[in-house]
Amino acid sequence: MPGLQIITTKAGRAALVNAEHNGTAPLKITEIGITAAVFSANEETLTLPGEIKRIKTISGEVVAPDTMHVTIRDESSDTYTVRGIGYWLSNGVLLGVYSQPDPILQKSTQSMMLLAADTVFTTIAATSLTFGDTNFTNPPATSERQGVVELATLDETVAGKDATRAVTPAGLAPALVKAIDSHKAEADPHQAYLTADRANALYFRKLPAVTNSDTDCDTLLDTGVRDVSIANDRGVIAATKLPTGANGYGSLTTVNGGQFVQQVYTEATIAHRTWQRTGYLGANKPFEGHDWKLLWDSRTFDPGTKQDKFGYTPVQQGTGIGQTANIVKMGWSNGSGLKATVDASDLGSVVFARQRTNLNWNGIGGQPTWIYGGTTPDDVNVYNPSNFSVNYASNAGNANTWAGMPLRYAENPLGNQPYYILAIEAGHNAFSIYNRTALAVGSAINAVYATQLTGQGLQNQSIGGYLLNKNHTNPEAAGAWQLRGFAYDFASGGDGGLGTRTALWQRVA
């Protein structure tokens, strides 16, 4: 380590002065004291603060007028930290001290302390000092302990027989060149080495074919890979953990694909199923934890029937909210455009709007701002009704409107009964729409009109019509009738028997 600047104590310098006081007297350094304490070293120091122990196995030699190379060795089982060092003379005087805050070294129970440092004396000559125990040498280096080692020469390195000298990089290079030059020229010079081909020959060796054996397959379990011919060999099936669906009659092969191995089991029965698993070659049991997977091949699946992947995202057929599972088909028809078919029902052509708009069939009322229309099915446009003219009506009489609704001047058109009636109530000056079923006979101005009673009148052929018939058991008219009541002829003196009773029938269908 770098030179330790030793501070010489006053007591140490005084001990070195010879009797004639004209020089220094040679003295021996017999012990080295060590301490873990942090202190301020100065020339007034007489003792080593916190001294742990003194070591006598020391050696040194002068390497410069003011510098001495010192080696300290401690092979004890003591444990300590060194921050300070004291040099003790043979007469018990502390010659010099050194201290630093950080540890110089730390020793454990199992280690040997070996400290070598250059000690620099700033006020005395190092040549006036000797060491009391200079007969020990540094221990030789071994594979178990650090120590002194000699460097091997180039010849010693190339020879490769010396086990006590250390090899340098400069000596190793020519030794490697010689080893390469002397390599054998045979195709396989080192048969003891495990090559890839030799390893595969050992690792993938075939087991003999077996039949109904329940063979002990420990070997198969240990490695996980083998080429095996199987015929109902339940032991092999169990050992390779094939799915329960495997029938045990087929072939089990293993292929080395580099870092991974692939094992395939193919049945030879009518089922013709194939399982496969892949494992890592470097594992002790390559297939451990890897499940078998059933393959799709020409035996279990015809690839020719497989539909290619769409190059787009299709629309799902039906099954949406409020949708049924009916089959919807769309296609182009020359002359009719795009047509739609649901199951076997032809829905006709699809009508497209030239502009983005929604077409809702909800019977909305009011005056529209825009109207779809056209002269042909292929030419549909949007019209503004404000541009309409009476001249465009087929019959000018149908062009009269009231509040946006057309008016016709015809009495009982088509002979139908009205469902709604347009009329004015007394005391009002606006027309209103009335439901005829809400009208009452009492609303008639003249009682003559009350012959209709209620409903649709007495016509036999109208729904709701009435028929008064003395034949109380049969209305004697076409249609479906229901009995509504009876009338009796009490004036004839009768007692209301069957011969004097009249029935009231109403037509319901």
C-alpha positions as CSV (number, residue, x, y, z in Angstrom):
1,M,0.0,0.0,0.0
2,P,1.2,3.7,-0.3
3,G,3.8,4.9,2.1
4,L,2.6,5.6,5.7
5,Q,3.9,8.9,6.9
6,I,5.2,7.8,10.4
7,I,5.4,10.6,13.0
8,T,8.5,10.0,15.2
9,T,7.9,10.7,18.9
10,K,10.3,12.8,21.0
11,A,10.9,9.8,23.1
12,G,11.8,7.7,20.1
13,R,14.3,10.2,18.7
14,A,16.0,10.5,22.2
15,A,16.4,6.7,22.3
16,L,18.2,6.7,19.0
17,V,21.0,9.2,20.1
18,N,24.3,7.5,20.8
19,A,26.3,7.9,24.0
20,E,28.7,10.4,22.3
21,H,25.8,12.5,21.1
22,N,27.3,12.7,17.7
23,G,24.9,10.3,15.9
24,T,22.3,7.7,16.2
25,A,22.6,4.3,17.8
26,P,21.1,1.4,15.9
27,L,18.0,0.0,17.6
28,K,15.6,-2.8,16.8
29,I,11.9,-2.5,16.2
30,T,10.6,-5.6,17.9
31,E,6.8,-5.2,18.0
32,I,4.1,-3.5,16.0
33,G,1.0,-2.3,17.9
34,I,-2.4,-2.0,16.3
35,T,-5.5,-0.1,17.3
36,A,-9.0,0.5,16.0
37,A,-9.2,4.0,17.7
38,V,-9.2,7.2,15.8
39,F,-6.7,9.6,17.3
40,S,-4.5,12.5,16.5
41,A,-0.9,11.2,16.1
42,N,1.9,13.7,17.3
43,E,5.4,13.6,18.6
44,E,4.2,13.9,22.2
45,T,2.5,10.5,22.0
46,L,4.0,8.0,24.5
47,T,1.4,5.2,24.2
48,L,-0.9,3.9,21.4
49,P,-4.5,4.8,22.3
50,G,-6.9,1.8,22.4
51,E,-4.1,-0.6,21.6
52,I,-5.6,-4.0,20.6
53,K,-2.5,-6.2,20.6
54,R,1.2,-6.2,19.6
55,I,2.5,-8.4,16.8
56,K,6.1,-9.7,16.8
57,T,6.0,-11.5,13.4
58,I,7.3,-8.5,11.5
59,S,10.0,-8.1,8.9
60,G,11.5,-5.1,7.1
61,E,14.2,-3.8,4.9
62,V,15.4,-0.3,3.9
63,V,14.5,0.6,0.4
64,A,15.5,4.3,0.6
65,P,17.3,6.5,3.1
66,D,14.0,7.6,4.6
67,T,11.8,4.6,3.7
68,M,11.6,1.1,5.0
69,H,9.4,-1.7,3.5
70,V,7.6,-3.3,6.5
71,T,5.7,-6.6,6.4
72,I,3.3,-7.6,9.3
73,R,1.7,-11.1,9.6
74,D,-0.9,-12.3,12.1
75,E,-2.2,-15.9,11.7
76,S,-4.3,-15.8,14.9
77,S,-8.1,-16.2,15.0
78,D,-8.5,-12.7,16.4
79,T,-11.0,-10.4,14.8
80,Y,-10.3,-6.6,14.6
81,T,-10.1,-3.4,12.6
82,V,-6.9,-1.5,12.2
83,R,-6.9,2.3,12.0
84,G,-3.6,3.1,13.7
85,I,-0.1,1.6,14.0
86,G,2.6,2.0,16.6
87,Y,6.3,1.0,16.3
88,W,7.8,-0.3,19.6
89,L,11.6,-0.4,20.1
90,S,13.4,-3.2,22.0
91,N,13.8,-0.9,25.0
92,G,10.0,-0.4,25.3
93,V,9.9,3.1,23.8
94,L,7.3,4.1,21.2
95,L,9.3,5.1,18.2
96,G,6.6,6.4,15.9
97,V,2.8,6.3,15.3
98,Y,0.4,6.5,12.3
99,S,-3.4,7.0,12.3
100,Q,-6.3,7.6,9.8
101,P,-10.1,7.8,10.2
102,D,-10.8,5.0,7.6
103,P,-9.9,1.4,8.3
104,I,-6.5,0.3,7.0
105,L,-7.7,-3.3,7.1
106,Q,-10.2,-5.6,8.8
107,K,-9.5,-9.1,9.9
108,S,-12.0,-12.0,10.4
109,T,-11.6,-15.2,12.4
110,Q,-10.9,-17.3,9.4
111,S,-8.4,-15.0,7.7
112,M,-4.7,-14.3,8.1
113,M,-3.6,-10.6,8.3
114,L,-0.7,-9.8,6.0
115,L,0.1,-6.1,5.8
116,A,3.0,-4.8,3.6
117,A,3.6,-1.1,3.5
118,D,6.3,1.4,2.8
119,T,7.0,3.3,6.1
120,V,8.4,6.8,5.6
121,F,10.4,8.5,8.5
122,T,10.5,12.2,8.1
123,T,12.9,13.2,10.9
124,I,15.3,10.2,11.3
125,A,17.3,8.0,8.9
126,A,15.6,4.6,8.2
127,T,19.1,3.0,7.9
128,S,19.5,3.3,11.7
129,L,16.7,0.8,12.3
130,T,16.6,-3.0,12.2
131,F,13.8,-5.5,12.9
132,G,14.0,-8.0,15.7
133,D,12.2,-10.8,13.9
134,T,13.4,-11.0,10.3
135,N,13.6,-14.7,9.9
136,F,10.0,-15.3,8.6
137,T,9.0,-15.2,4.9
138,N,5.7,-14.6,3.3
139,P,3.8,-17.9,2.9
140,P,3.6,-19.6,-0.5
141,A,0.4,-19.1,-2.4
142,T,-1.9,-22.0,-2.7
143,S,-5.5,-22.6,-4.0
144,E,-6.6,-22.2,-0.3
145,R,-4.5,-19.2,0.8
146,Q,-3.0,-16.0,-0.6
147,G,0.8,-15.8,-0.5
148,V,4.0,-15.3,-2.5
149,V,4.2,-17.0,-5.9
150,E,6.8,-17.2,-8.6
151,L,5.9,-16.4,-12.2
152,A,6.4,-19.1,-14.8
153,T,8.7,-18.6,-17.7
154,L,7.5,-19.1,-21.3
155,D,9.1,-22.5,-21.5
156,E,7.6,-23.6,-18.3
157,T,4.2,-22.3,-19.4
158,V,4.4,-24.2,-22.8
159,A,5.5,-27.4,-21.1
160,G,2.5,-27.3,-18.9
161,K,3.9,-29.4,-16.1
162,D,4.7,-27.0,-13.2
163,A,2.0,-26.7,-10.6
164,T,3.6,-24.1,-8.3
165,R,4.3,-21.2,-10.7
166,A,1.8,-18.7,-12.0
167,V,1.1,-18.2,-15.7
168,T,1.1,-14.7,-17.2
169,P,-0.9,-13.7,-20.3
170,A,2.4,-13.3,-22.2
171,G,3.2,-16.9,-21.5
172,L,-0.3,-18.3,-22.1
173,A,-0.5,-17.1,-25.7
174,P,2.4,-19.2,-27.1
175,A,1.2,-22.2,-25.1
176,L,-2.2,-22.0,-26.8
177,V,-0.7,-21.8,-30.2
178,K,1.4,-24.9,-29.6
179,A,-1.7,-26.8,-28.3
180,I,-3.7,-25.9,-31.4
181,D,-0.8,-26.8,-33.7
182,S,-0.4,-30.2,-32.1
183,H,-4.2,-31.0,-32.3
184,K,-4.9,-34.3,-34.0
185,A,-6.1,-34.3,-37.6
186,E,-8.7,-37.1,-37.4
187,A,-12.4,-36.4,-38.2
188,D,-13.3,-37.2,-34.6
189,P,-10.0,-36.8,-32.6
190,H,-11.7,-36.7,-29.2
191,Q,-14.2,-39.5,-29.0
192,A,-14.6,-38.9,-25.2
193,Y,-16.1,-35.5,-25.9
194,L,-19.9,-35.2,-26.3
195,T,-20.6,-33.8,-29.8
196,A,-24.1,-32.9,-31.1
197,D,-24.3,-36.0,-33.2
198,R,-23.1,-38.3,-30.4
199,A,-25.4,-36.7,-27.9
200,N,-28.4,-37.2,-30.2
201,A,-27.5,-40.8,-30.8
202,L,-27.5,-41.4,-27.1
203,Y,-30.5,-39.1,-26.2
204,F,-32.8,-40.2,-29.0
205,R,-32.1,-43.9,-29.1
206,K,-35.0,-46.1,-30.1
207,L,-36.6,-48.5,-27.7
208,P,-37.8,-51.8,-29.1
209,A,-41.4,-52.2,-30.1
210,V,-43.6,-53.7,-27.4
211,T,-47.0,-55.2,-27.4
212,N,-49.4,-55.5,-24.4
213,S,-46.5,-55.2,-22.0
214,D,-47.4,-52.6,-19.3
215,T,-43.7,-51.9,-19.5
216,D,-41.9,-50.2,-16.7
217,C,-41.1,-46.8,-18.4
218,D,-38.8,-45.2,-15.7
219,T,-36.2,-44.5,-18.4
220,L,-38.8,-42.7,-20.5
221,L,-39.9,-40.7,-17.5
222,D,-36.4,-39.7,-16.6
223,T,-35.6,-38.1,-19.9
224,G,-39.1,-37.5,-21.4
225,V,-38.0,-38.2,-24.9
226,R,-37.5,-41.4,-26.9
227,D,-38.5,-42.8,-30.3
228,V,-40.9,-45.6,-29.4
229,S,-43.1,-47.9,-31.5
230,I,-46.2,-48.5,-29.5
231,A,-48.8,-51.2,-29.8
232,N,-51.3,-51.1,-26.9
233,D,-48.4,-50.4,-24.5
234,R,-50.3,-48.9,-21.6
235,G,-47.0,-48.3,-19.7
236,V,-45.7,-46.0,-22.4
237,I,-49.0,-44.2,-22.6
238,A,-49.1,-43.6,-18.9
239,A,-45.4,-42.6,-18.8
240,T,-45.8,-39.9,-21.5
241,K,-49.1,-38.7,-20.0
242,L,-51.0,-39.0,-23.3
243,P,-54.6,-37.9,-23.2
244,T,-57.1,-40.5,-22.1
245,G,-58.5,-40.6,-25.6
246,A,-55.3,-42.2,-27.0
247,N,-55.9,-45.9,-27.7
248,G,-52.2,-46.9,-27.3
249,Y,-51.9,-48.4,-30.8
250,G,-49.7,-46.2,-33.0
251,S,-46.2,-44.6,-33.1
252,L,-44.5,-42.2,-30.8
253,T,-41.5,-40.3,-32.3
254,T,-39.3,-37.5,-31.1
255,V,-37.6,-35.0,-33.3
256,N,-34.6,-32.7,-32.3
257,G,-35.3,-29.3,-33.6
258,G,-32.4,-27.4,-31.9
259,Q,-33.2,-25.8,-28.6
260,F,-36.6,-27.5,-28.5
261,V,-37.7,-31.1,-29.0
262,Q,-41.0,-32.2,-30.5
263,Q,-42.8,-35.4,-29.6
264,V,-45.6,-36.7,-31.8
265,Y,-48.0,-39.6,-31.1
266,T,-50.1,-40.9,-34.0
267,E,-52.8,-43.5,-33.7
268,A,-52.9,-46.2,-36.3
269,T,-56.6,-47.1,-35.8
270,I,-59.6,-45.9,-37.7
271,A,-59.7,-42.7,-35.6
272,H,-56.3,-41.6,-37.0
273,R,-55.7,-38.9,-34.4
274,T,-52.4,-37.2,-33.8
275,W,-51.2,-35.5,-30.6
276,Q,-48.1,-33.3,-30.3
277,R,-46.1,-31.6,-27.5
278,T,-43.0,-29.5,-27.5
279,G,-40.4,-29.1,-24.8
280,Y,-37.1,-27.5,-24.0
281,L,-34.0,-29.6,-24.8
282,G,-31.9,-28.2,-21.9
283,A,-34.4,-29.4,-19.2
284,N,-33.9,-32.6,-17.3
285,K,-37.4,-33.6,-18.3
286,P,-38.1,-31.5,-21.4
287,F,-41.8,-32.3,-21.6
288,E,-42.6,-31.9,-17.9
289,G,-45.5,-29.5,-17.5
290,H,-46.2,-29.4,-21.3
291,D,-49.6,-30.8,-22.2
292,W,-50.4,-32.8,-25.4
293,K,-52.4,-31.0,-28.0
294,L,-54.6,-32.7,-30.6
295,L,-53.5,-31.7,-34.1
296,W,-55.6,-30.8,-37.0
297,D,-54.4,-32.8,-40.0
298,S,-55.7,-34.5,-43.1
299,R,-57.0,-37.3,-40.9
300,T,-58.9,-35.4,-38.3
301,F,-59.7,-32.4,-40.5
302,D,-59.8,-31.9,-44.3
303,P,-57.8,-28.7,-44.9
304,G,-59.4,-28.4,-48.4
305,T,-62.7,-27.6,-46.7
306,K,-61.3,-24.8,-44.6
307,Q,-62.5,-21.4,-45.5
308,D,-59.8,-18.8,-46.0
309,K,-59.7,-15.9,-43.6
310,F,-61.7,-12.9,-44.7
311,G,-59.8,-9.8,-45.7
312,Y,-62.4,-7.7,-44.0
313,T,-64.7,-7.8,-40.9
314,P,-68.1,-9.3,-41.9
315,V,-71.5,-8.4,-40.5
316,Q,-73.0,-11.1,-38.3
317,Q,-76.2,-12.7,-39.5
318,G,-79.1,-12.1,-37.2
319,T,-79.0,-12.7,-33.4
320,G,-79.1,-9.0,-32.7
321,I,-81.5,-7.2,-30.4
322,G,-85.0,-7.8,-31.7
323,Q,-83.7,-9.9,-34.6
324,T,-84.6,-13.5,-35.5
325,A,-82.4,-16.2,-37.0
326,N,-83.9,-15.9,-40.5
327,I,-81.5,-16.1,-43.4
328,V,-81.0,-12.7,-45.1
329,K,-79.5,-12.6,-48.6
330,M,-78.4,-9.6,-50.6
331,G,-77.5,-9.6,-54.2
332,W,-77.3,-7.6,-57.4
333,S,-80.0,-8.1,-60.1
334,N,-79.5,-6.7,-63.6
335,G,-82.3,-4.2,-64.2
336,S,-83.6,-4.3,-60.6
337,G,-80.5,-3.1,-58.7
338,L,-79.8,-4.5,-55.3
339,K,-82.4,-6.9,-54.0
340,A,-83.0,-8.6,-50.7
341,T,-84.4,-12.0,-49.8
342,V,-85.4,-13.3,-46.3
343,D,-85.6,-17.0,-46.2
344,A,-87.7,-17.7,-49.4
345,S,-89.5,-14.3,-49.4
346,D,-88.5,-11.8,-52.1
347,L,-88.5,-8.3,-50.6
348,G,-87.8,-6.7,-53.9
349,S,-85.3,-4.0,-54.7
350,V,-83.6,-1.8,-52.1
351,V,-84.3,1.9,-52.5
352,F,-81.4,4.3,-51.7
353,A,-81.7,8.0,-50.9
354,R,-79.4,10.3,-52.8
355,Q,-78.7,12.2,-49.6
356,R,-78.1,11.0,-46.1
357,T,-81.6,10.8,-44.5
358,N,-83.7,8.5,-42.3
359,L,-86.9,7.0,-43.7
360,N,-89.3,6.1,-40.8
361,W,-92.6,4.4,-41.4
362,N,-94.5,5.9,-38.4
363,G,-97.5,7.6,-40.0
364,I,-96.4,11.1,-38.9
365,G,-99.0,13.8,-39.5
366,G,-98.8,17.4,-40.4
367,Q,-97.6,19.3,-43.5
368,P,-94.3,17.9,-44.7
369,T,-91.5,20.2,-45.9
370,W,-90.1,17.5,-48.3
371,I,-91.7,14.6,-50.0
372,Y,-90.2,11.5,-51.8
373,G,-91.6,10.9,-55.3
374,G,-90.8,10.3,-58.9
375,T,-92.1,9.3,-62.3
376,T,-90.5,5.8,-62.4
377,P,-89.2,3.4,-59.7
378,D,-85.6,4.1,-60.8
379,D,-85.9,7.9,-60.5
380,V,-87.0,8.8,-57.0
381,N,-86.4,12.4,-55.9
382,V,-87.2,14.7,-53.0
383,Y,-89.9,17.3,-53.7
384,N,-91.0,20.5,-52.0
385,P,-94.8,20.4,-51.7
386,S,-94.9,24.2,-51.8
387,N,-94.1,23.9,-55.5
388,F,-97.1,21.6,-56.2
389,S,-99.9,22.9,-58.6
390,V,-103.5,21.8,-59.1
391,N,-102.7,21.2,-62.7
392,Y,-100.7,18.1,-61.6
393,A,-103.8,16.4,-60.1
394,S,-105.5,13.7,-62.1
395,N,-108.9,15.1,-61.2
396,A,-109.3,18.8,-60.5
397,G,-112.1,18.0,-58.1
398,N,-109.7,16.1,-55.9
399,A,-107.4,19.0,-55.5
400,N,-109.6,20.9,-53.0
401,T,-108.1,20.7,-49.5
402,W,-109.3,21.8,-46.1
403,A,-106.6,22.2,-43.5
404,G,-104.2,20.3,-45.7
405,M,-106.6,17.4,-46.3
406,P,-108.4,16.7,-49.6
407,L,-112.2,17.1,-49.9
408,R,-114.4,15.1,-52.2
409,Y,-117.9,16.1,-53.3
410,A,-119.6,12.7,-53.4
411,E,-122.7,11.4,-51.5
412,N,-122.0,8.1,-49.7
413,P,-119.0,7.3,-51.9
414,L,-118.8,3.6,-52.7
415,G,-121.8,3.0,-50.5
416,N,-119.6,2.6,-47.4
417,Q,-120.5,3.6,-43.9
418,P,-118.3,6.5,-42.5
419,Y,-116.1,5.8,-39.5
420,Y,-115.5,9.5,-38.8
421,I,-118.0,12.3,-39.4
422,L,-117.0,16.0,-39.9
423,A,-119.6,18.2,-38.2
424,I,-120.2,21.4,-36.1
425,E,-121.6,21.3,-32.6
426,A,-124.2,23.8,-31.5
427,G,-122.7,27.0,-30.3
428,H,-119.4,26.4,-32.1
429,N,-118.1,27.8,-35.3
430,A,-115.4,25.2,-36.1
431,F,-115.7,21.8,-37.7
432,S,-114.8,18.7,-35.6
433,I,-114.3,15.0,-36.4
434,Y,-116.6,12.6,-34.6
435,N,-116.6,8.9,-34.3
436,R,-119.9,7.5,-35.5
437,T,-120.0,4.8,-32.8
438,A,-120.3,7.6,-30.2
439,L,-123.5,9.0,-31.8
440,A,-126.8,8.4,-30.0
441,V,-130.4,8.1,-31.4
442,G,-131.4,11.0,-29.2
443,S,-129.2,13.2,-31.3
444,A,-131.6,12.9,-34.3
445,I,-133.7,16.0,-35.0
446,N,-136.6,13.9,-36.2
447,A,-137.7,10.7,-34.6
448,V,-138.0,9.2,-38.1
449,Y,-134.3,8.7,-38.1
450,A,-134.5,6.6,-35.0
451,T,-135.6,3.5,-36.9
452,Q,-132.0,2.5,-36.9
453,L,-132.1,2.0,-33.2
454,T,-128.4,1.8,-32.3
455,G,-125.6,0.4,-34.3
456,Q,-125.7,-0.1,-38.0
457,G,-129.4,-0.4,-38.6
458,L,-131.8,-3.1,-39.4
459,Q,-130.2,-4.3,-42.7
460,N,-129.9,-8.1,-42.6
461,Q,-126.7,-8.1,-44.4
462,S,-124.9,-5.6,-42.2
463,I,-122.8,-6.4,-39.1
464,G,-124.8,-5.2,-36.1
465,G,-128.2,-5.3,-37.8
466,Y,-131.2,-6.6,-36.0
467,L,-133.9,-9.1,-37.0
468,L,-137.3,-9.6,-35.3
469,N,-138.6,-13.1,-36.0
470,K,-141.4,-15.1,-34.6
471,N,-139.3,-18.2,-35.2
472,H,-137.5,-17.8,-31.9
473,T,-135.2,-20.8,-32.5
474,N,-133.7,-19.6,-35.9
475,P,-133.2,-16.2,-37.4
476,E,-133.8,-17.7,-40.9
477,A,-131.2,-15.4,-42.5
478,A,-127.6,-15.8,-43.7
479,G,-124.7,-14.9,-41.4
480,A,-123.9,-15.5,-37.7
481,W,-126.5,-14.2,-35.3
482,Q,-126.9,-13.9,-31.6
483,L,-130.2,-13.9,-29.6
484,R,-130.8,-10.5,-27.9
485,G,-134.3,-10.9,-26.3
486,F,-137.9,-12.1,-26.6
487,A,-141.4,-10.4,-27.0
488,Y,-144.7,-12.0,-26.0
489,D,-148.3,-11.5,-27.3
490,F,-150.3,-11.1,-24.1
491,A,-153.3,-9.6,-25.8
492,S,-154.3,-12.9,-27.4
493,G,-155.0,-14.3,-24.0
494,G,-152.1,-16.6,-24.3
495,D,-149.8,-17.5,-21.4
496,G,-146.5,-16.6,-23.2
497,G,-146.1,-20.1,-24.7
498,L,-143.9,-21.1,-27.5
499,G,-146.5,-20.2,-30.1
500,T,-146.8,-16.5,-29.1
501,R,-143.1,-15.7,-28.5
502,T,-141.0,-13.4,-30.9
503,A,-137.1,-13.4,-30.9
504,L,-134.8,-10.4,-31.5
505,W,-131.5,-11.4,-33.3
506,Q,-128.4,-9.3,-34.0
507,R,-125.9,-10.2,-36.7
508,V,-122.3,-10.5,-35.4
509,A,-120.5,-11.9,-38.5
